[in-house]
Amino acid sequence: MELTAVIETRSLNKRFGGVVAADNVNFKVMHGEFRCMIGPNGAGKSTLFAMLCGIQSADSGQIFFFGQDVTRTQAFQRVRLGVGLTFQTNRAFHQLSVRENLTIPQASAKLENKEAGQARLEFALDAFGLDPNDETKAAELSHNQLQWLEIAMVLVGYPNLILLDEPTAGMAAEETQQTAKVLKHLNSTGLTTVVVEHDMAFVKDVAQVVTVLHQGRIFAEGTVTKITAHEDVRKIYLGRA
């Protein structure tokens, strides 16, 4: 009996005028996976990510979450189903305190995940050095602290799946390593994780499976070892002849 995928797309297509952003994309992530999506600029990563989140609608094709068709489901509805997501641009409320930012997502918490979700949240807060009672405004936090706050805000909802868009962008190497350590631990508890990322050192550290997008299509898929040894991937993404 085949296991149900946590997130799956079938023949997903999206165009912006004459630009093909997603071309018949069939993408599947199983429970407990740590998947990274990579590809050159304009490959379609952000568009696919936005469709998985429900921010962009597909022109055709289907998206399933635990076997449920969510193709026409809005982003906030997917959050209530157990999808947690962060964006390329930080979405923390800068004029609110750390405490307030961590309180707001509680309204959409998936309570059947409460025990595991609370343990994950407490681990992340401790590892990131965030105090849930901190009255400091988010605007006063450093860049990496803001990134970490947004990840913690996602965990407040006790998700089954987290979709993270470049979570280490702009971080120093040590901060990136700390982010990787936390995300790997969360994944080890069964939290399915999908990350769009450009930092190949980070990808090599965390990914169990890598999906390479190119010109709106899945160009290659496999382990980090397989992908980094793939000659055509090296040409289009790693910049080697």
N, C-alpha and C positions, 0 to 999 in steps of 0.2 A: 504494500500500500504506500503510495507516494505521500510524503509529508506536504502539508500546506505551506506555501511561501508566506512570509510575513508581508512582504511587498512584492508586487509583480506587475509588469506591464506587458500588454499583448498588442503588437502591431501599432505602436503609438506613433502618431505623426503630428507635426506642427510646422507651419510656414509663417513667415512674416514677409508678406509681399512675395518677392522672388527668392527669398532666402529660406532654404530648408534647414530648420533648426533641429528637427527630430524626424528621422527617416526610418519608419518601420522598426521601431525600437522594441525588442523583447528583452526584458530585464527582470531578473528574479533574485531575491535575497531570502535565504532560509533563516529560521530561528537561531539566534546566537551568533550569527556571522558578524565579522567586522569587515565591511567592504569599503574600499576607497575607489572613487571615480576620478580619473585623470584624463588629460588631453590638452592639446594646444588651445590658445585663445580662439574663440569662435567655433569650438568643436561641438557645442550643444550641451555642455555640462549644466550650465545655469538654467537653461530651458527645461531640460529633463528634471532637474531638481525642483524647479518651480511647479512643474506638472505633478510630481510626486506629492508635493506639499499642498496642492490645490490652489496655488496662487495664479497659475496659468491654466487655461483649459486646453485640452487636446483637440485638434481638428478631427481626428479619428483615432480609433483604438480604445483600449480599456486599461484601467488601473484597478488592481485588487489589493485589499488589505486583509490579511488572514482569510482569503477566499471571498471576501465581500466586495462587490463592485462599488468602488467609490469614485468612478470616473467623473460624475457630475456633482460630487459632494464638495462643499466649500471648505476652505482651509480650517476654519474654527470647528467645523464638524469633524474633521479628521483628527484634530487635537483631542476632541472629546472621545474619539475611538481609541486613542492611545498613541498618537503620533506626536513626537516632540521635535521642534525644528528651530534652528538658528539661521541667521542670514549673513550675507557678505558684509552688509553694513550693520553695525551694532544697533539692536532694537531695545536696549534697556531704556527706561524712562529716566533721562538724565536729571530732571528736576525733582525726582523723588529719591527717597533714601534707599539704602541697600535693603533695609527691612521692608519697606513698602514695595519695592520691586519683587521681593521674594514672597510677598503676601498675595499680590494680584493674581498669579497663575493658580492659586489654590482653588479658585472657583471651578476650574475645568479638570481638577485632579481625577484620575481614573481610580476610584477608591478600592476596586477589587485588587489593585496592585499595591495597596498601601504599605504592607509590611516590607516587601522588597524595595519599593520605591522610596520609602523613608530611610532605609538603610543606605541606599545609593546616594540620596541627597545629603545625609549626614557625613558620609565619607568624602564626598566632593567638597562640601563646605569646609571641612577640616583640612583637606589636602590643598585647597586653594587659599586657605587663610581668610575665609569670609565668615563674618559674624552675622547670624540671622537677625540679631537685634541692633545692628549697627545703624545709627541715624545719620551717618555721613551720606551726603547726596552723591548719586552715581556720577554726576559731572565732575566730582573731585577725585575720582578714582584714576589710577594709571590705566594705560591702554590694556595691558594684560589682565588687570583686575576687572575691567569692564567686560572683556571677552569671557573671563571665568564666571562673572556674575550672570551673563546671558546663558551659559551652559547650566548653571545652577537653577536659573529660572525655568529652564526646560524640564529639569529633573523634579521640580515642585509638582508638575502635573502627573507624576508617576507613569511615564510612558512605557509602552512595549517596544517602541522603535524610536531612535533619534536620528534625525537627518541634520547634519552639520555642514554648513557652507563655509569653507576656509576658516576653521576655528582658530588656527594659529597665525593668521595673516598679521604681519607687523610685529610679531613677538621676537624677542631675543632667543638664542639657541637654548638657554637654560629654561626659559619659560615654555618653549615648545616641548622640551623633554618632559617637563612637569605635566603639561596638558596630555601628552601621549600616555604617561604613566597612569593618570587618572582615568582616561578613556579606556585603556586596556583593562584596568581593574573593573570598571563598570560593565564592560563587555563580558568579562569572566564570570559575572553574576547572572548572565543570561540576557543582558540588554542588547538587542540587535542594533547595530550601529552602521550608518552609511555616511561617509565623509567625502565631500568634494575638496580636493587639496592639490596645491601646486608643489609643495615642499616634498621632494622625493625622499629626503632623509626621514621625514615624519612618516611617509607612506610605507617605507621599508620597515620601519619600527613597528607599525600598528596593524597593517593590512593582512588579513588572511586570504582575501581574494581582491584582485584589482581589475576594474573595468576601464578600458581605454576607449574614449569617444573621439571620433574624427569625422568632420563634415556631417554631423547629425546622426551618425551610425555608430553602433558598437563595433569597433575595429578589432579589438582583441580582449580576451578575458582569461584570467588564470592567476596563479600564485605570483608573488613579487619576483621570485627567481625566474619564472617563465617569462614574465612581461619584460623584465630588464634585459633578458637575453634575446628577445624578439627583435630581429634585425629591422623590420619595417617600423616597429614602435620606436626604436632608437632613431630612425630617420625622421619620423614626423614629430616626435615629442622630445626625445633626449638630445636631438640635434647632432647626431653622429652619422656620418656617411657610411 
